[in-house]
Amino acid sequence: MPLQGVCWLLCCRKGFSLLGRDYGEKEEEESFELRNKEDLTPNGRSPAEVTVSQPTRTANGTNGHTVSEGTEEMKSLIIEKNKMGLEEDPELLVKGWLSREVRGNWIKQRRYWFVLSQDSLDYYSGQEKGARRLGTLVLTNLCSVIWPDKKTYKETGHWSITVYGRKHCYRLYTKHFNEAVHWACAIQKIIDTKAPVETPTQLLIRDIEENKFHPEVVEHIYQHNPILKYTQGPLYAPLLPFPYGSLEHTYHSGKGYGSVREEAVKLFNCLQQLESAREPVPIIQGVLQTCLDLRPLRDEVYCQLVKQTSYTPAPYTAAHLRYWQLLTCMSCTFLPGPNVLKYLRFHLKRIQSQNPESEMDNYASFISEALEKTKCRGSVPSWEEIQVLMSRQEMLCTVHYPGPLSCQLYISSHTTANEVVRRMQEKLGLQDTKNTFALYEQNALWEQPVPGGALIADILTSLSTKESESKAQWKLCFKLYCLLDADSISVDSIEYLFLFEQCHEMVVRGQLPACEEDLQVLASLRLQCLMGDFSTHAPCPPLDELFPGHVLEDQVLMSLSAHPALPPCQVADQGCPTTQRFHTGLLAGTLWSHTATAAHKQKVEQDMRLRSRLKEEAAAVMASILERWKGLAGYSRRDSIAAYLTIARQWSGFGCTLYEVDFYISSTGSFSQKLWLGVAATSVSLYRQGEAEALESFPYGQICSYGVSDKNTFKITAGDRDLMFETTKLTEIMQLMNAYFSAIRRQRGKGEDADITKTNNTEVGFCHLASTHTPTLLELPSHPV
């Protein structure tokens, strides 16, 4: 009877194995997945003899073709070792008792005798001679070890190490930290000594590369290896090797991803869904987002797309062209690794030669050109960009420039900010100007220059995201960047209009120090420029577009401070002697509540009084501006702009870009808070906010070095003085100073023999410039100068 039971159990196990293979369990399908290089490339093998392939289903449920003998060679490590006793293995490295996490109806730990050898990690029922082997984890270079951590120790009272293999994951526990570290080191050392493991796809790619000038050999490889060709069935394992283990420990997580191997298989399923999807853009965006987050999957997706565009049964259908559309988007977003890139280029040329004058030929040509230009993108293409890429078109980009003006340019996924700046200068006739221009991200309250090498497609995607998050209107603006020579600007040129508009922006932001009378004159000149002569029927812009708001607020606060209201505590103290105090208790709590209510009420009244005074003051200022506007009758637009800029030029810092500095300290001991750092064409100056005279000014000839000394600290060395500025505008200050220094060096003709010394700053990513006797560049300017 026991013998019959054993036979019945073996038959059941065999039956279940066959059923599992036929109905989707992936034990056998994965058997071809990974092999050592030596197992698959024996001496004397010709490329045509590679016959590994992806399993397919047939009508009777068996595999449609065989797998090479390398499968059994990979398994032989386990089979041969099972024939040996515990005491017979000559290569035991570490052995000892460990607890292993066992999953059943609940998770529990059991103690086993573990043995580490050169090939595997085994565990037995005990340490005695002839003990039964209970499991084996074969070690390859794709295995990974997670070291012990304090979090697990605090939760369980044990130090834990985790070993990931192809089919198994061992979570091992011990009470001793040194023992856990010893095991982890020993296992990792074995993994590091293993030869690289290659997949059949990698071997076949190499064979194709070696025989790319022999079309008949390449054709033979494709015909005998269906793993390289289109399939309607699922993929059970990645085409490329990935480390085993949890994504949390190998690559960044946080977005709900599984392991890299699992995500590779899921991505192939997403690719196949493209064929029947009504709207392919969301799927394409999802695939690109996964590749952006998980960099190792980029080569895998390229290989999957090459596979699905090879020997397709219906190559000219819309469903099949979806693969080409995704490949187009991939080629404009990420570059594959060198080996996969060669394979992809070969595939594209092969498709073009086999299908001339077809849609596939057109896509292959577009992708080949894109691969020559693509840089790694910082964000996933937008919905609009994906749609134009699917039809191999360019998209329109709207660029605004000072005044209510804009123009539209056609851009590709590879167009940079420098290219748009150059095209805008050509379009507006600004090629010969001495001043430089740049693109800015801008909304009503904030702006930031765009680095010259930034991709415009990424910037547009970023602006779209900001608009959806902040519900504010963002736009891309073309503006003056470095004002090198304001005197040479012709009054009749569009550059003069640029200067006027940007000067007015500084006035409205309160960055042009001037008395109130001058500010009112500037506002009236602005109205004359925009509206012409005064008219009661002319629509007048709001005051905040003509006059700096902080001036109004300062005046109102000064008038209110002449009759300050007493705080509630002082009002209460006036009616009682200072020696009288209430004891703590219910009465004290009631009094505090009453006092707090009175304070809140008084604050509301003060706010209402402040708003009322602001309205009154704004009306008075607007009336004064309108009176001045009436006196400008007959001024042309040109005369108004010239008069406006004449007043603005009276400030010694005219033309500089101001950055707020929260704190400033000098090596001489002087320090201050809330300053402006002005970066101009010839010097760097410090101003108190609202004051016209500079506290200190440093010509570029005196500056020996500048750089980032801390996370938010900018440092300038001028002569024997070190100046430290705490600011959030580090990037903008660095870029602008670089551009000015570059222009100075070009004018002096010393661009070739400059001595530049750089050291990386790991926190911020900028470079420090060693002290020299002449101004030198910290990095290349962000925009052409």
Helices and strands as residue ranges (DSSP letters): H 2-22, G 29-32, E 35-36, H 37-40, G 47-49, H 70-82, E 94-103, E 107-116, E 120-124, E 133-138, E 144-146, H 150-156, E 159-164, E 169-174, H 177-193, E 197-198, H 200-210, H 215-223, G 226-228, H 247-250, H 260-273, H 281-293, H 297-308, H 318-331, H 338-354, H 359-373, H 383-390, E 395-401, E 405-411, H 417-428, E 436-442, E 447-449, H 456-470, E 475-482, H 494-508, H 516-531, G 543-545, H 549-561, H 568-574, H 586-630, H 637-648, E 657-666, E 671-679, E 683-688, E 694-699, G 700-702, E 703-710, E 713-718, E 721-726, H 730-748, E 758-760, E 767-769
